[in-house]
Amino acid sequence: MKFHLTNRRRWLLGAGAAALLTATPAFALFGLGDIVFDPTSYASLVSQLTTLETQYNMLKNNITHFSLKQQWQTTLHALENVNVADMFGETAGFSIALNSNSPSASSTAWKTATVPMNSNTTSYLQGQQLGGARIAQLAMIEILDSISPDCLTAVGQYRSGRSQNLTANSSLSANQFDSSDGTNSEVQQLNLINAAEGQKMTEAQSQGSLQVCLAGQMTMATMERRNAAVEDMNTAAFVRQQRTINDSSAANEGSTWDTYLP
């Protein structure tokens, strides 16, 4: 029996064969030709869903609050005001100078508590030359009279500022260790970090004033030791010189040495 194919049938058979040769890995579900499952598209969709889930978990972790923050919490102690005894007025103004930011109180308190230089000493020093031991002592006294009141003010400033900042420090600490959702968003936590850095800078600047004071006091202490050492060496050299010029042996005991140091 011979079969004769029409042009239409030949075209349909050719198209079907071409479709079989170029088909993507998809197949019908439940025997229905209009419902097709594509493994490639399914894998891409699964990958996208996995990425979205990862991003969601990351964002969720960023806004999830800590529930046990209190295990890191420490206590901030306020500095107590110092009360200097003042039996006869010798330390008048010291309590104010050490507890407040008052340069005038510091200057007055220092002058009241230290020994003043009388007019006889002033007249005596007018006849001394620069580089002499007494002029060097005068320079040290004058520098100490300048640095010491400044140190009193620095201590008072730190005490006063520490008391004023106690409320802000306590508030920041409470927010940092708060476990509610209101203070645990990522933006809120970053704001708290910035606030903490700002407070840290303020504290460092306040302590810097105290360190400057300590450096000044150490400089003066070094100056005093240096001057004392130089005076000792100068005295030793002078005594040696006088012993060389004025024989102190028994044979010359009739000579009187009237240039000795008191």
C-alpha positions in Angstrom: 0.0 0.0 0.0 1.4 3.4 -0.8 0.8 6.5 1.2 0.7 9.9 -0.3 1.5 12.8 2.0 0.0 16.2 1.3 2.1 19.3 1.6 0.4 20.2 4.8 1.2 16.9 6.4 4.8 17.1 5.3 5.2 20.5 6.9 3.7 19.3 10.2 6.0 16.3 10.4 9.1 18.5 9.6 8.2 21.0 12.2 7.6 18.3 14.8 11.0 16.8 14.1 12.7 20.1 14.4 11.0 20.7 17.7 12.2 17.4 19.1 15.8 18.2 18.0 15.8 21.7 19.6 13.5 21.1 22.7 14.7 22.5 26.1 14.7 20.2 29.1 11.0 20.7 29.9 8.2 18.2 30.1 4.4 18.2 30.5 2.8 17.6 33.8 0.0 15.1 34.4 -0.1 14.3 30.7 -1.3 17.8 29.8 0.6 19.5 27.0 -0.1 23.0 28.2 1.5 22.6 31.7 5.2 22.5 31.2 7.9 22.2 33.9 11.3 23.8 33.2 14.1 22.6 35.5 16.4 25.5 34.5 13.9 28.2 35.5 13.1 26.4 38.7 16.8 26.3 39.7 17.1 30.1 39.0 14.0 30.7 41.1 15.3 28.7 44.0 18.6 30.6 43.8 16.8 33.9 44.0 14.7 32.8 46.9 17.8 31.7 48.8 19.4 35.1 48.2 16.3 36.9 49.4 16.1 34.7 52.5 19.8 35.4 53.3 19.2 39.2 53.0 16.1 38.9 55.1 17.9 37.1 57.9 20.7 39.6 57.8 18.3 42.5 58.1 16.4 40.7 60.9 19.6 40.2 62.8 20.5 43.9 62.5 17.3 44.9 64.2 17.1 42.1 66.7 18.0 43.4 70.2 20.2 41.9 72.8 18.3 40.6 75.8 21.2 40.2 78.2 23.0 43.6 77.8 23.2 44.1 81.6 26.0 41.6 81.9 28.3 44.3 80.5 27.0 47.3 82.5 29.3 49.1 84.8 28.7 51.8 87.4 29.8 55.5 86.9 30.8 57.1 90.2 30.5 60.9 90.7 33.5 62.7 92.2 32.7 63.9 95.7 33.5 67.5 96.6 36.7 68.0 98.6 36.5 70.0 101.8 39.8 71.6 102.8 40.2 72.4 106.5 40.6 76.1 107.2 41.4 76.7 110.9 42.7 80.3 110.7 41.9 81.3 107.1 45.2 79.8 105.8 43.4 77.8 103.1 40.6 80.3 102.3 39.3 79.7 98.8 40.9 76.2 98.4 37.6 74.3 98.6 36.0 76.6 96.0 39.1 76.3 93.7 39.2 72.5 93.9 35.5 72.0 93.3 34.6 74.6 90.7 35.9 76.3 87.6 37.1 79.5 89.2 40.6 80.8 88.2 40.2 83.8 90.5 39.5 81.6 93.5 42.6 79.5 92.6 44.9 82.5 92.4 43.6 83.9 95.7 43.8 80.6 97.5 47.4 80.0 96.3 48.6 83.5 97.4 46.9 83.1 100.8 48.5 79.7 101.5 52.1 80.5 100.4 54.9 82.5 102.0 55.1 86.0 100.5 58.4 87.7 99.6 59.1 90.7 101.8 60.6 94.0 100.8 64.1 93.2 102.2 64.3 90.2 99.9 63.2 92.3 97.0 65.9 94.8 97.7 68.5 92.1 98.0 67.5 90.4 94.8 67.8 93.7 92.9 71.6 93.5 93.3 71.9 90.0 92.0 72.9 89.2 88.4 71.1 86.9 86.0 72.4 83.4 86.2 73.0 83.6 89.9 71.7 81.1 92.4 69.2 83.5 94.0 67.9 84.8 90.8 67.4 81.2 89.6 65.4 80.5 92.8 63.3 83.6 92.2 62.5 82.4 88.6 61.5 79.0 90.0 59.2 80.6 92.6 57.6 82.9 90.0 56.9 80.0 87.6 55.4 77.9 90.4 53.2 80.8 91.4 51.9 80.8 87.8 51.5 77.0 87.3 50.1 76.1 90.6 46.9 78.2 90.6 46.3 76.9 87.0 46.5 73.4 88.3 44.0 74.2 91.1 41.6 75.4 88.4 42.2 72.3 86.2 41.3 70.1 89.2 38.2 72.2 89.9 37.1 72.2 86.3 37.4 68.4 86.1 35.4 67.9 89.3 32.7 70.3 88.2 32.5 69.0 84.6 32.3 65.4 85.8 29.3 66.3 88.0 27.6 68.1 85.2 28.2 65.3 82.7 27.0 62.6 85.1 23.3 62.8 83.9 24.3 62.6 80.2 26.7 59.7 80.9 24.0 57.8 82.8 21.5 58.4 80.1 23.8 57.1 77.4 24.6 54.0 79.5 20.9 53.3 80.1 20.2 53.5 76.3 23.2 51.3 75.5 22.1 48.6 77.9 18.4 48.9 77.1 17.0 45.7 75.6 13.8 47.0 74.1 13.2 47.4 70.4 13.1 51.2 70.6 16.9 51.6 71.1 18.1 48.5 69.2 17.7 49.4 65.6 20.9 49.6 63.6 20.6 53.4 63.2 19.9 53.9 66.9 22.9 51.7 67.9 25.1 53.7 65.5 23.9 57.0 67.1 24.7 55.6 70.5 28.2 54.7 69.3 28.7 58.3 68.0 27.4 59.7 71.3 29.9 57.5 73.2 32.7 58.7 71.0 31.7 62.3 71.7 31.7 61.7 75.4 35.1 60.0 75.2 36.5 63.0 73.4 35.2 65.3 76.1 36.7 63.2 78.8 40.0 63.0 77.1 40.2 66.8 76.7 39.3 67.2 80.4 42.0 64.8 81.4 44.4 66.5 79.1 44.2 69.6 81.2 45.2 67.6 84.2 48.1 66.0 82.4 49.3 69.5 81.3 49.2 70.5 85.0 51.2 67.4 86.0 53.7 68.0 83.3 54.2 71.6 84.5 54.7 70.4 88.1 57.2 67.8 87.0 59.1 70.4 85.1 59.4 72.6 88.2 60.4 69.7 90.3 63.1 68.9 87.8 64.2 72.5 87.8 64.5 72.5 91.5 66.6 69.4 91.6 68.8 70.7 88.7 69.4 74.0 90.5 70.2 72.2 93.8 72.7 70.0 92.0 74.4 72.9 90.3 74.7 74.8 93.6 76.3 71.8 95.2 78.9 71.6 92.4 79.5 75.3 92.5 80.0 75.1 96.3 82.5 72.2 95.9 84.4 74.1 93.3 84.5 77.3 95.4 85.8 75.4 98.5 88.5 73.7 96.5 89.6 77.0 95.1 89.8 78.6 98.5 91.7 75.8 99.9 94.2 76.1 97.1 94.6 79.8 97.6 94.5 79.8 101.4 96.8 77.1 102.9 95.0 75.5 105.8 98.0 73.6 107.2 99.1 74.1 110.8 102.2 76.1 109.7 99.9 78.8 108.4 97.3 78.8 111.0 98.0 82.5 111.8 96.3 83.5 108.4 92.6 84.2 108.7 90.3 83.0 105.9 87.5 85.5 105.7 85.9 84.4 102.4 84.4 81.2 103.6 80.8 80.3 102.9 78.4 80.7 105.9 
